[in-house]
Amino acid sequence: MELEIDDLVNVLKIINTATERGVFKANELSFVGKTYDKFAVFVRSAQEESAQQPQDGESAQNDSE
């Protein structure tokens, strides 16, 4: 089983939902926020990198032209 970007997006959604529902104590919010921010930066970076890479069929087509 592999960990994928979509799994990390789901973690961000879980943290957001838990925060909205008041699951965390006030003294835990800083730690939760820092962790959320780290995940969010990683996910954005990975998504941007993925968007910049050619799709599987594209590079083969461009090479043959």
C-alpha positions as CSV (number, residue, x, y, z in Angstrom):
1,M,0.0,0.0,0.0
2,E,1.3,3.4,-0.9
3,L,0.7,6.8,0.5
4,E,-0.5,9.2,-2.1
5,I,-1.2,13.0,-2.2
6,D,-4.9,12.4,-2.0
7,D,-4.3,10.6,1.3
8,L,-2.6,13.7,2.6
9,V,-5.4,15.9,1.3
10,N,-7.8,13.7,3.3
11,V,-5.6,14.2,6.4
12,L,-5.9,18.0,6.0
13,K,-9.7,17.6,5.7
14,I,-9.8,15.5,8.9
15,I,-7.8,18.1,10.8
16,N,-10.0,20.9,9.5
17,T,-13.2,19.1,10.5
18,A,-11.8,18.2,13.9
19,T,-10.8,21.8,14.5
20,E,-14.2,23.1,13.5
21,R,-15.9,20.7,15.9
22,G,-13.7,21.8,18.8
23,V,-11.8,18.5,19.2
24,F,-8.5,20.1,20.2
25,K,-7.8,21.9,23.4
26,A,-6.6,25.5,23.2
27,N,-3.0,24.6,24.1
28,E,-2.9,22.0,21.3
29,L,-4.0,24.4,18.5
30,S,-0.5,25.8,17.8
31,F,0.9,22.3,17.3
32,V,-2.1,21.2,15.2
33,G,-1.8,24.4,13.1
34,K,1.9,24.0,12.5
35,T,1.3,20.4,11.4
36,Y,-1.6,21.4,9.2
37,D,0.6,24.1,7.5
38,K,3.5,21.7,6.9
39,F,1.1,19.1,5.2
40,A,-0.6,21.9,3.2
41,V,2.7,23.2,1.9
42,F,3.9,19.7,1.0
43,V,0.6,18.9,-0.8
44,R,0.6,22.1,-2.8
45,S,4.2,21.6,-3.8
46,A,3.5,18.0,-4.9
47,Q,0.4,19.0,-6.8
48,E,2.3,21.8,-8.7
49,E,5.2,19.4,-9.5
50,S,2.7,16.8,-10.8
51,A,1.0,19.5,-12.9
52,Q,4.3,20.4,-14.5
53,Q,5.2,16.9,-15.5
54,P,4.1,15.7,-18.9
55,Q,1.3,13.1,-18.9
56,D,2.3,9.5,-19.8
57,G,1.4,9.7,-23.5
58,E,2.4,13.3,-24.1
59,S,6.2,12.9,-23.9
60,A,6.2,9.9,-26.3
61,Q,4.1,11.8,-28.8
62,N,6.3,14.9,-28.6
63,D,9.4,12.8,-29.0
64,S,8.1,11.2,-32.2
65,E,7.1,14.4,-33.9
